[in-house]
Amino acid sequence: MGYRETLLEPVKIGARTAQNRFFIQPMETNDEDETGDPSERTTQRYEELARGEAGVVCLEAISVTRESRARDNQLTIMEPNREPLRQFVKRVKSANPKTIFIFQLTHSGELSSDKFSRRVTVNPLYGYGGDLLTEDEVDKIIDDFVLAAQIAHDAGADGIDMKLCHGYFGSQVLRPYNSRTWKYGGAWENRRQFAFDLYERIAKAVGDKDFLIGSKISAWEGFPGGFGTDGPASPVMDLTEPLDLLRGLEERGAQFFIQSAGSPGITISLTQVDKHIPYYAYINQYWAKEFKRAVRPETVIIGSNFSVFRDGNNGLCAVEAKDSGLLPYGAKCVESGVLDMIALGRQSFADPLLPKKLRDGREGDIKWCTVCDNCLELLIRQTPVGCSTYNKRFTDLLVEQRKLHGKLQQAHT
Ligand SMILES: Cc1cc2nc3c(=O)[nH]c(=O)nc-3n(C[C@H](O)[C@H](O)[C@H](O)COP(=O)(O)O)c2cc1C
């Protein structure tokens, strides 16, 4: 089978079928309105992604409370957002009813901005800090997640990605650094209980077996005490806990996992591979393979960090460009059983229509991500986010920001 056929082959996820092997990553755009509802621009972005025909489109991180936001204009999913979210999903679904549309639910914990949110922590991390959470407060956070899942379901979403990655609250609780002896910390059995309780309570509250549930998980956060390390002060990788987590969540109804890595504020190149070290992406496929081996055959594993492979023009050595591009290499990962779907992050900003172009035989028209990471710079600057290479609105925004604040390092010192 050629790579086109492999990538356009449907795959079952729980009770649903994704049209092809493309998964659009959650990508924060910080472009929502002041109440956390999707703006017209947000809606148009997801309509375009739906028209792009990826098997699954995942909504950018949507915060379960206003006070747990990392971005000023981040989406929120609370009671007042219910009806606007319903209208939003309706429009995205009418752009293409076949695309599976899921929401990524999040709470930023110690990454909540102290300018417009409340920074909270399970155990203060050097350089971050925050108010120490009590057990009751964590119970309340679980309530907020459960309500958010119900709202997502009622709004018409096909499922949720319970975010357990990238240093946000879900991963803060899981990591060995959460060594405080309390209901949600210390022994692994306590740290994983937060995610287990969440899954059980969501399944019960939503009560719809067709509603998908899964998680994006950082296999290794890559700093002392981060998730996927062998102790509260050790950076050494150990997948025992991540793999145990997958099996436990699977028992509680998870039908898919998105493999990721790192905690961007600390270990950015693990989360988003830098174009100068493209071979770091290969490590992600090792983690995806370990995920795949740990779960049941029907559980779908989605691999991350594919944007850097581009059209083969990627700086990788010892392999021909025609084999190293995102499409041929991604298909090879699917064919060899490393993973089931490939996720597109930065590439989805560059060209939201990639899957459709491949299906229509217009591969030559695909706009390839240049991995310039200007989208990340826009996010850090708390402005709306998009592709500054192919969309003038974001080129202008970037130029204006740099004029106003200088280079990024200067803006932060
Ligand atoms: C601007 C920007 C926003 C992002 N927002 C999210 C997000 O909301 N949730 C998430 O899990 N990851 C987020 N990520 C990480 C991506 O989803 C993805 O894991 C990472 O970029 C690697 O994939 P890629 O190589 O295809 O870009 C973001 C990354 C960038 C650059």
The ligand as a Tripos MOL2 file, in Angstrom:
@<TRIPOS>MOLECULE
LIG
   31    33     1     0     0
SMALL
NO_CHARGES

@<TRIPOS>ATOM
      1 C1          1.0150   27.8680   19.5550 C.3       1 LIG1
      2 C2          0.8850   26.4880   20.1890 C.ar      1 LIG1
      3 C3         -0.2390   26.1890   20.9330 C.ar      1 LIG1
      4 C4         -0.3740   24.9240   21.5170 C.ar      1 LIG1
      5 N1         -1.5030   24.6240   22.2470 N.ar      1 LIG1
      6 C5         -1.6620   23.3940   22.7790 C.ar      1 LIG1
      7 C6         -2.8530   23.0440   23.4840 C.ar      1 LIG1
      8 O1         -3.8170   23.8030   23.5840 O.2       1 LIG1
      9 N2         -2.9120   21.7890   24.0360 N.ar      1 LIG1
     10 C7         -1.8970   20.8700   23.8970 C.ar      1 LIG1
     11 O2         -2.0090   19.7580   24.3970 O.2       1 LIG1
     12 N3         -0.7840   21.1780   23.2090 N.ar      1 LIG1
     13 C8         -0.6550   22.3900   22.6420 C.ar      1 LIG1
     14 N4          0.4680   22.6720   21.8990 N.ar      1 LIG1
     15 C9          1.4070   21.5760   21.5730 C.3       1 LIG1
     16 C10         0.9570   20.9020   20.2650 C.3       1 LIG1
     17 O3         -0.3670   20.4130   20.3510 O.3       1 LIG1
     18 C11         1.8780   19.7450   19.8390 C.3       1 LIG1
     19 O4          1.8870   18.7690   20.8480 O.3       1 LIG1
     20 C12         3.3000   20.2150   19.5280 C.3       1 LIG1
     21 O5          3.2860   21.4200   18.8100 O.3       1 LIG1
     22 C13         4.0650   19.1530   18.7160 C.3       1 LIG1
     23 O6          3.4180   18.8740   17.5050 O.3       1 LIG1
     24 P1          3.8960   19.5020   16.0920 P.3       1 LIG1
     25 O7          5.3200   19.1180   15.8910 O.co2     1 LIG1
     26 O8          2.9790   18.8850   15.0850 O.co2     1 LIG1
     27 O9          3.7410   20.9760   16.1850 O.co2     1 LIG1
     28 C14         0.6340   23.9450   21.3290 C.ar      1 LIG1
     29 C15         1.7590   24.2660   20.5820 C.ar      1 LIG1
     30 C16         1.8930   25.5270   20.0080 C.ar      1 LIG1
     31 C17         3.1100   25.8320   19.1820 C.3       1 LIG1
@<TRIPOS>BOND
     1     1     2 1
     2     2     3 ar
     3     2    30 ar
     4     3     4 ar
     5     4     5 ar
     6     4    28 ar
     7     5     6 ar
     8     6     7 ar
     9     6    13 1
    10     7     8 2
    11     7     9 ar
    12     9    10 ar
    13    10    11 2
    14    10    12 ar
    15    12    13 ar
    16    13    14 ar
    17    14    15 1
    18    14    28 ar
    19    15    16 1
    20    16    17 1
    21    16    18 1
    22    18    19 1
    23    18    20 1
    24    20    21 1
    25    20    22 1
    26    22    23 1
    27    23    24 1
    28    24    25 2
    29    24    26 1
    30    24    27 1
    31    28    29 ar
    32    29    30 ar
    33    30    31 1
@<TRIPOS>SUBSTRUCTURE
     1 LIG1         1 GROUP 0 **** ****
